[in-house]
Amino acid sequence: MAEGRILIVEDEHIVAMGIKRMLKSLGYTLAGVASSGEDAISKTESTFPDLVLMDIMLKGDMNGIEAAKEIKARFDVPVIYLTACSESKIVERAWKTGPLGYIVKPFDEKDLQKSIDVALRRHRMEKNELEKGSEKAVKSSEKCGKSSRKYLESVKRTEPVECAESLQNLK
């Protein structure tokens, strides 16, 4: 069984139902379906999906690119764009949001599955690398702390007069 809770953001009901059917057939768990950018953000906040499949051209005030940017910034949920749009300016804007995939409609189950699997694996690897980096930073900080303590202990042993003279020499 495939792993991953997926939110579909698609304003065309028939297309959304087709994607929903494909996801279920592939074994993914559906986190929900949203039809606007605002709805996508709200559902991401309430359902905590592992991935968002985002149409770029949505009805309403917020397009898919704007919604994806906010979802990534606020929730760190990866996005794969699903779109019939291949206009270079729009594609360029979409790529600037750092999606983990871009699927051009129409697509089949195999294309969808490959893109989802790659995106989920890549996101997991990036999170693991960040956690390892955090562990390294903590260890480095602990090392620094030990060095600082040693330095402070050596300063404590210094006579007060020497400290006062040292401070005056710094002026």
C-alpha positions as CSV (number, residue, x, y, z in Angstrom):
1,M,0.0,0.0,0.0
2,A,1.3,3.5,-0.9
3,E,2.0,5.9,1.9
4,G,0.9,9.5,1.8
5,R,-2.1,11.7,2.6
6,I,-2.8,13.8,-0.4
7,L,-4.8,17.0,-0.8
8,I,-6.2,17.6,-4.3
9,V,-6.7,21.3,-5.3
10,E,-8.7,21.4,-8.6
11,D,-11.6,23.7,-9.5
12,E,-13.0,21.4,-12.2
13,H,-15.2,18.9,-10.3
14,I,-14.9,16.1,-13.0
15,V,-11.1,16.4,-13.1
16,A,-10.9,16.4,-9.3
17,M,-13.0,13.2,-9.2
18,G,-10.7,11.5,-11.8
19,I,-7.6,12.4,-9.8
20,K,-9.4,11.1,-6.6
21,R,-10.1,7.8,-8.3
22,M,-6.5,7.5,-9.5
23,L,-5.2,8.1,-6.0
24,K,-7.5,5.6,-4.4
25,S,-6.5,3.0,-7.1
26,L,-2.8,3.7,-6.3
27,G,-3.4,3.2,-2.6
28,Y,-2.9,6.7,-1.4
29,T,-5.1,8.3,1.3
30,L,-7.1,11.3,0.3
31,A,-6.8,14.2,2.7
32,G,-9.5,16.2,0.9
33,V,-10.4,18.1,-2.2
34,A,-10.3,21.9,-2.5
35,S,-11.5,24.0,-5.3
36,S,-9.8,27.4,-4.6
37,G,-6.5,28.7,-3.3
38,E,-8.1,29.9,0.0
39,D,-9.8,26.6,0.5
40,A,-6.5,24.8,-0.2
41,I,-4.8,26.7,2.6
42,S,-7.6,26.1,5.0
43,K,-7.8,22.4,4.2
44,T,-4.0,22.1,4.5
45,E,-4.2,23.6,7.9
46,S,-7.0,21.3,9.1
47,T,-5.9,18.0,7.5
48,F,-2.1,18.1,7.5
49,P,-1.5,16.3,4.2
50,D,1.9,14.9,3.2
51,L,1.5,16.4,-0.3
52,V,-0.7,18.8,-2.2
53,L,-1.6,18.2,-5.9
54,M,-2.2,21.8,-7.0
55,D,-3.8,23.1,-10.2
56,I,-2.3,26.4,-11.2
57,M,-5.3,28.0,-12.7
58,L,-8.0,28.2,-10.1
59,K,-11.3,30.2,-9.9
60,G,-11.3,32.9,-7.3
61,D,-8.9,35.6,-6.1
62,M,-5.9,33.3,-5.4
63,N,-4.3,31.2,-8.1
64,G,-2.5,27.9,-7.4
65,I,1.0,29.5,-7.4
66,E,0.0,31.9,-4.7
67,A,-1.7,29.2,-2.7
68,A,1.3,26.8,-3.1
69,K,3.7,29.5,-1.9
70,E,1.7,30.1,1.3
71,I,1.2,26.4,1.9
72,K,4.9,25.8,1.6
73,A,5.8,28.8,3.8
74,R,3.3,28.2,6.6
75,F,3.1,24.4,6.7
76,D,6.2,23.0,4.9
77,V,4.0,20.7,2.8
78,P,5.4,19.9,-0.6
79,V,3.5,20.7,-3.8
80,I,3.2,19.1,-7.2
81,Y,1.6,21.2,-9.8
82,L,-1.0,19.7,-12.1
83,T,-1.8,21.9,-15.0
84,A,-2.7,22.2,-18.7
85,C,-0.8,25.5,-18.7
86,S,2.6,25.4,-20.4
87,E,3.1,29.1,-21.0
88,S,6.7,29.8,-20.1
89,K,6.1,32.9,-17.9
90,I,3.6,30.9,-15.8
91,V,5.8,27.8,-15.6
92,E,8.7,30.0,-14.5
93,R,6.6,31.6,-11.8
94,A,5.5,28.2,-10.6
95,W,9.1,26.8,-10.4
96,K,10.1,29.8,-8.2
97,T,7.9,28.4,-5.5
98,G,10.0,25.2,-5.3
99,P,7.5,22.5,-6.2
100,L,8.6,18.9,-6.1
101,G,6.9,18.2,-9.4
102,Y,5.1,19.6,-12.4
103,I,2.7,17.3,-14.3
104,V,1.1,18.5,-17.5
105,K,-2.6,17.5,-18.1
106,P,-3.7,15.1,-19.4
107,F,-1.7,12.5,-17.5
108,D,-2.1,8.8,-16.5
109,E,-1.8,6.9,-13.3
110,K,1.8,5.9,-13.9
111,D,2.9,9.6,-14.4
112,L,1.0,10.5,-11.2
113,Q,2.4,7.7,-9.1
114,K,6.0,8.3,-10.2
115,S,5.7,12.1,-9.5
116,I,4.1,11.5,-6.1
117,D,6.6,8.8,-5.0
118,V,9.6,11.0,-6.0
119,A,8.2,14.0,-4.3
120,L,7.4,12.2,-1.0
121,R,10.8,10.6,-0.9
122,R,12.6,13.8,-1.7
123,H,10.7,15.7,1.0
124,R,11.5,13.0,3.5
125,M,15.2,13.1,2.6
126,E,15.3,16.9,2.9
127,K,13.6,16.7,6.3
128,N,16.1,14.1,7.4
129,E,19.0,16.2,6.2
130,L,17.7,19.2,8.1
131,E,17.3,17.1,11.3
132,K,20.9,15.9,10.9
133,G,22.0,19.4,10.4
134,S,20.2,20.4,13.6
135,E,21.9,17.6,15.5
136,K,25.3,18.8,14.1
137,A,24.5,22.4,15.2
138,V,23.5,21.2,18.7
139,K,26.7,19.2,19.0
140,S,28.7,22.2,17.7
141,S,27.0,24.5,20.2
142,E,27.7,22.0,23.0
143,K,31.4,22.0,22.0
144,C,31.4,25.8,22.0
145,G,29.8,25.8,25.4
146,K,32.5,23.5,26.8
147,S,35.2,25.7,25.3
148,S,33.6,28.8,26.8
149,R,33.3,27.2,30.2
150,K,37.0,26.2,30.1
151,Y,37.9,29.8,29.2
152,L,35.6,31.2,31.9
153,E,37.2,28.9,34.5
154,S,40.6,30.0,33.5
155,V,39.6,33.7,33.8
156,K,38.1,33.0,37.3
157,R,41.5,31.8,38.4
158,T,43.1,35.2,37.4
159,E,43.6,37.7,40.1
160,P,41.0,40.6,40.2
161,V,43.8,43.1,39.7
162,E,45.0,41.4,36.5
163,C,41.4,41.5,35.2
164,A,41.0,45.2,36.0
165,E,44.4,45.9,34.3
166,S,43.3,43.8,31.3
167,L,40.1,45.8,31.0
168,Q,41.9,49.1,31.2
169,N,44.3,47.9,28.5
170,L,41.3,47.3,26.2
171,K,40.1,50.9,26.4
